Amino acid sequence: MHKLVKRLFSTIFLVFIIASAVWGYTLTREDSSSSLETITIGYQAGDPIDIAKTRGQFIKKMKKAGYKVVFKQFQNGSAEMEALASGNIDYARTGDTPPVTALASGSSITFVAAGSSKAKGSGIVATKSSGIKSISDLKGKKIAYTSNTSSQYMIMQVLKKAGLSTSDVTLVDMSQSDASVAFAKGKIDAWTNWDPYTSSAELTYSGAMIVTGTTVGASNRDYIISGSYAKNHPAASKALIKYLGQDMTWANTHKTKLVKMMTKSLKLPKKVVERMVNRRSYSLKAVSTKATSEEQAISDSFYTDGITKKKVKISKYVLNLK
C-alpha cells in the first residue's frame, strides 16, 4: 500500500513537472511572438506576394528574422497607394503605373524592389460579339480600364500604336469587379487588364486578347513599394527582398505545384491559373537601371499626355540598400 501511494505521488509529480515545462515553453513562445516587429504588406490576387503568402515559407523565414508579417489584399495598385499614404500598410506589391501617379500627386513613396514583366498576360481582351480582331478595330468601341493602374498606361500606348486618340473610343473607368460583370454581359466591347483577369476573360467568357504589353512596350513589371518605412528599416527591406526572391525562384522551378497551389487559393478554374502562370516568369531583386527607365517612360508619357501635372524623376525615389 505504501509503495502504491509512493508510486502514485511520483506519477502526479512527474505530470506536474511536464505541465510546468509546457506552460513555460508556451510563455516563452508568446513572449517571443510579442517581441516581433509587425510588417503589413499589401498585395493583389495571384501576385508574387500572394504566392509567398500561400506557400508559407516567407512567413516562417521573416519570423526567424524578427518580423511578424500581416497581409492585406487589394483589388488594384491604386488602392494600395492610398493605403500606403494613410499608413495602413508598410509595403505594397503593385504594377508599374500606380507608383508613378502616386508620386505625381505628391505622395512620398520609395521603390524597394522590382520583379519580372507581366507583359504577355497584360493587354486588351475583346468580347466575342464585339467584332474586334485587331487594335485598329477599337475605333468607336467601348473599352473598360482602371485609372491610375497599368491598364491606363496600356490603353494609352495601344491607342497611340493604332493611330487613335481617346476621342476615337469610349473609355470607361471601372473597377475590376464591375468590369468583369460588364464584360460577361457584353456591356463593354473590350477590357484592358492583367492576369488573372485577362486569362479569366479569355477562357471563361470566350474573349480574345487582341494585343499584349509586348507589342506596345508595356511590361507591367512587379514592384515592391513603401513609404518612409523602408528607408527607416533597411534590415526589413533586405529580408523582404531576400525571402520573396527565394519564393520566386521556387515558383519558376515548380510551376506544376504552383498551379495546383494557386488554383486552390484563388478558387479559379485550373486552366485559368495555368495560362496565367505559364505566360510569365517570376523574380524579385533590387531595382535595376532597366526597371527605373521603364518607370521613367511611364512618368514622361503621362506628363506629356496631361494625365499627371507634375514631372517626376523616378531615380530619386529608388531605395539603395547597399
Buried (B, 14 or more C-beta within 10 A) or exposed (E): EEEEEEEEEEEEEEEEEEEEEEEEEEEEEEEEEEEBEEBBBBBBBBBBBBBBBBBEEBBEBBBEBEBBBEBBBBBBBBBBBBBBBEEEBBBBBBBBBBBBBBBBBEBEBBBBBBBBBBBBBBBBBBBEEBEBEEBEBBBEBBBBBBBBBBBBBBBBBBBEBBEBEEEEBEBBBBBBEBBBEBBBEEBBBBBBBBBBBBBBBBBBBEBBBBBBBEBBEBBBBBBBBBBEBBEEBEEBBBBBBBBBBBBBEBBBEEBEEBBBBBBEBBEBBEBBBBBBBBBBBBBBBBBEEEBBEBBBBBBBBBBEEEBBEEEBEBEEBBBEEE
